[in-house]
Structure formats: structure tokens, C-alpha cells
Amino acid sequence: MRKMLIVIDRVEFKYFEFNQLVTNFWMVKGLLENNVETYITTIDNLSLKQGKGCAKCFKTYEKNNDIFFEKQPEDFILENFEKIFFRPDPPVDSDYINATYIFDFVDRTKTQIINDTKAIRDFNEKLHANYFREFMPENIVTASKDEIEEFLNIHNEIILKPLNNCFGSGVMYLKNGDKNTLSIIKTLTNNFKSICMVQKYIPEVQYGDKRVIVLNGEVLDECVLKTPTKDDFKFNTHSDEYLKKAILTHGEKEKFTQVAKGLKELGITMAGLDVVDEKILEINVTSPCFFIKEINERFSTRIDKKLNEFMLETKSYITTARTIL
């Protein structure tokens, strides 16, 4: 029997049950339905023993259309799995980075890792979107007060983002002349010590941003629009009220297919692009949400089946993270 492992987030592990809002649970359920022996683990269960990547893993099973896991873990050498899907959530802190190091000791001729942990380690979701800067709004990455203020003077409205958070955490809007300008800059840069992403504000973001799904070097036609909540300028809660059906334009499909192929060369086969006005705001590569439930309902489709086909693909190939500059 085929054997695969998904490294999930600790919160998902704590509240493990089939939740249609969580991409990882769709993945577990899909593998089980296809008779794949499926295990889960978290980054704190990873280890290195005698030069081999290892983990305490929990076997999953399906019952009454729900998913569960055996409470007694099993010890595995990671190379015993055919595929490992590395999908813990940010922040990408020292624990996260150290977890990726464990996979440096896994023989890639035996085990395929998705997304490649070397690629994840080398790819910051905000900063490295600049590999495809022709498709991005103008931006700088800096901790300099003077450089941020100069950028603000040029563009009048800007967005500041911490580099290693997720789900819009810490993202701030700043308009020229705001009396909180210095406080916002100091907060985002940790008193001018930590670099952050500074982007030109795109007014169309008030209508929402698209989540464009990248899978194995291709762009899926189905996507959703994530709209801002009533008390924020951005999408910040996973609720049907703020998710709408979106149409991928011909121009977006053409541009972002180039991005998808570039990402695949880097070792990133599962990604989610956040897009406004045909421009990429950031590229989610750590544990991108595919909004499966919402897309299935709005398009009367089953994109989970496309995901299953990708996970079950038997073609063996080895990816090596490299820059494409």
C-alpha cells in the first residue's frame, strides 16, 4: 500500500476533524478515499537520528465520513514515505526554519517533498514575489525610515507588511500625512531593525483580492475573490460572507502560467497567488489555502479531485531549489 505523510499545523492537529475550510483536511480525506496509508505529524515531532530525518507520526483513518488519527504515534524514518506534504502555517520563525533542515537529510530519490522544504526556506512569500516583479505593484523591502517615507511621498498611499506572518497579520495601510506615520513605521520595522515589504497601494483592493491557485506548474481556472470586512481594508476572516466567485481573465491566466512554471522550477508545486488588478501582492507557498469548499459550491465543480490527482501522481521527479534571476 502507498504511504504518505502530511506535516500539518499544530492548531489543526489539536482540533483534528474534517473541516471543509481546511485544505489539509481535504488532502487527508482524499488520500484515505484512494486507499493511501496516510499519516500526519507536526514540526515538533520531527527529529534527526544517526543522520536520518525521522518523525513521530500518527496514522489517520476515516469513519462515518469524518477523519481521525490513532493517538499512539509510530516512529518513522521519513524516507519510508513515498511523498511528504510540508504544510505547517507561518510564522516562519526559527522553529519553522529548523524543521526544514530535518528534510535536508531525506533522500529525494526515495521521497518526494511538496513543497520542497529547501525551496520554502529560500522563498519568502512577500519578498521573493519579486522574482516575478513585472507582475507586481511597485515595492521596496527595507527597514529604513527615510526610504519608507520617500516611497510614501512618491505614491501617497502604501501598504506595509511584516515578512513572515500569514492571513494579513500585521499588514497596515498608510496615507501620506497620517499623524501615525512614524508609529506605524517603527512598529512594522521593530524600531528600524527589521526589514518589511512596502508596496504601492492599489485602490482596487477595496473590492477584494483574488486567490489564484497554482498546482504543479499550472494555473487553475477556478478562483475566489476575498473581500474586505466592514472594519478592515483587507480580507481577514474565513467566512462565506466575504468570499465571492471570481473569473480569471485571459491576461491573468497567461501571466500567471509563467509564474506557475517558474515556481515549479524552484520546487514549489502548490501555491496561492493573491492578486489585485492583475498584479501579484504575494505568493503563498507555506500552506496555501485552496478554498476548496467555496470553489466547489460556486463553480459546481470538484477541485479536490484535481488535488487528489496531483497527490496520487506516480511520476517520480526530483526538484532542486534554485534562483531564477
Long-range contacts (C-beta under 8 A, 24 or more apart in sequence): 1-35, 1-36, 1-37, 2-35, 2-36, 2-37, 2-82, 3-36, 3-37, 3-38, 3-39, 3-80, 3-81, 3-82, 4-31, 4-36, 4-37, 4-38, 4-39, 4-81, 4-82, 4-83, 4-84, 4-85, 4-311, 5-38, 5-39, 5-40, 5-41, 5-55, 5-57, 5-76, 5-78, 5-81, 5-83, 5-84, 5-85, 6-38, 6-39, 6-40, 6-41, 6-84, 6-85, 6-87, 7-40, 7-41, 7-42, 7-43, 7-46, 7-84, 7-85, 7-86, 7-87, 7-88, 7-99, 8-40, 8-41, 8-42, 8-87, 8-88, 9-42, 9-87, 9-88, 9-89, 9-287, 10-42, 10-43, 10-44, 10-88, 11-89, 13-40, 13-42, 16-40, 16-67, 16-68, 16-69, 17-66, 17-67, 17-68, 18-65, 18-66, 18-67, 20-292, 20-293, 21-238, 21-293, 22-289, 23-87, 23-287, 23-288, 23-289, 23-290, 23-292, 24-87, 24-287, 25-67, 26-290, 26-292, 26-304, 26-307, 27-85, 27-87, 27-307, 27-311, 28-60, 28-67, 29-62, 29-67, 30-304, 30-305, 30-307, 30-308, 30-311, 31-308, 31-311, 31-312, 32-60, 32-61, 32-62, 32-67, 33-62, 33-308, 34-308, 34-312, 36-312, 39-74, 39-76, 39-81, 40-69, 41-73, 42-88, 43-88, 43-95, 43-96, 43-99, 44-95, 45-73, 46-99, 46-102, 47-102, 48-102, 48-105, 51-105, 52-77, 52-78, 52-79, 52-105, 53-77, 53-78, 53-79, 53-102, 53-103, 53-104, 53-105, 53-106, 54-78, 55-102, 78-102, 78-103, 78-106, 78-111, 79-106, 79-107, 79-110, 79-111, 81-111, 82-111, 82-112, 83-111, 83-112, 83-113, 83-114, 83-311, 84-111, 84-112, 84-113, 84-114, 85-114, 85-270, 85-311, 86-113, 86-114, 86-115, 86-117, 86-120, 87-286, 87-287, 88-286, 88-287, 89-166, 89-286, 89-287, 90-125, 90-164, 90-165, 90-166, 90-286, 90-287, 91-164, 91-165, 91-166, 92-124, 92-164, 92-286, 93-164, 97-121, 108-318, 108-319, 109-318, 112-316, 112-317, 112-318, 114-269, 114-270, 115-267, 115-268, 115-269, 115-270, 115-271, 115-285, 115-286, 116-266, 116-267, 116-268, 116-319, 116-320, 116-321, 118-267, 118-320, 118-321, 119-266, 119-267, 119-268, 119-285, 119-319, 119-321, 120-268, 120-285, 120-286, 121-321, 122-266, 122-321, 122-323, 123-266, 123-268, 123-283, 123-285, 123-321, 124-163, 124-164, 125-163, 125-166, 125-282, 125-283, 125-284, 125-285, 125-286, 126-161, 126-163, 126-197, 126-282, 127-163, 127-197, 128-283, 129-280, 129-281, 129-282, 129-283, 131-262, 131-323, 131-324, 131-325, 132-258, 132-259, 132-262, 132-280, 132-283, 135-255, 135-256, 135-259, 135-278, 135-279, 135-280, 136-199, 136-279, 136-280, 136-281, 137-199, 137-200, 137-202, 137-276, 137-279, 137-281, 138-199, 138-200, 139-197, 139-198, 139-199, 139-200, 140-198, 141-195, 141-196, 141-197, 141-198, 142-195, 142-196, 142-198, 143-189, 143-190, 143-192, 143-193, 143-194, 143-195, 143-196, 144-192, 145-182, 145-185, 145-186, 145-189, 145-192, 148-185, 148-189, 148-198, 149-181, 149-185, 151-198, 151-200, 152-176, 152-181, 155-200, 155-201, 157-200, 157-201, 157-203, 158-198, 158-199, 158-200, 158-201, 159-198, 159-199, 159-200, 159-201, 160-184, 160-185, 160-188, 160-196, 160-197, 160-198, 161-188, 161-196, 161-197, 161-198, 161-199, 161-282, 162-188, 162-194, 162-196, 162-197, 163-195, 163-196, 163-197, 166-284, 166-286, 166-287, 167-236, 168-232, 168-234, 168-235, 168-236, 171-234, 173-201, 173-233, 197-282, 199-281, 202-276, 202-277, 202-279, 202-281, 204-276, 204-277, 205-233, 205-234, 205-276, 205-281, 206-233, 208-235, 208-242, 208-244, 208-276, 209-234, 209-235, 209-274, 209-275, 209-276, 209-281, 210-246, 210-248, 210-252, 210-273, 210-274, 210-275, 210-276, 211-272, 211-273, 211-274, 211-275, 211-289, 211-291, 212-248, 212-252, 212-256, 212-272, 212-273, 212-274, 212-275, 213-271, 213-272, 213-273, 213-288, 213-290, 213-291, 213-303, 214-256, 214-259, 214-260, 214-263, 214-269, 214-270, 214-271, 214-272, 214-273, 215-260, 215-269, 215-270, 215-306, 215-307, 215-310, 216-264, 216-269, 216-270, 216-310, 216-313, 217-260, 217-261, 217-263, 217-264, 217-269, 218-257, 218-260, 219-248, 219-252, 219-253, 219-256, 219-257, 219-259, 219-260, 220-303, 220-306, 221-248, 221-253, 222-248, 222-295, 222-299, 222-301, 222-303, 223-247, 223-248, 223-295, 224-291, 224-294, 224-295, 224-298, 226-274, 238-289, 240-294, 243-291, 243-294, 244-298, 245-298, 245-299, 249-278, 251-278, 252-278, 256-280, 259-283, 262-324, 264-319, 265-322, 265-324, 266-319, 266-321, 266-322, 266-323, 266-324, 267-319, 267-320, 267-321, 269-310, 269-319
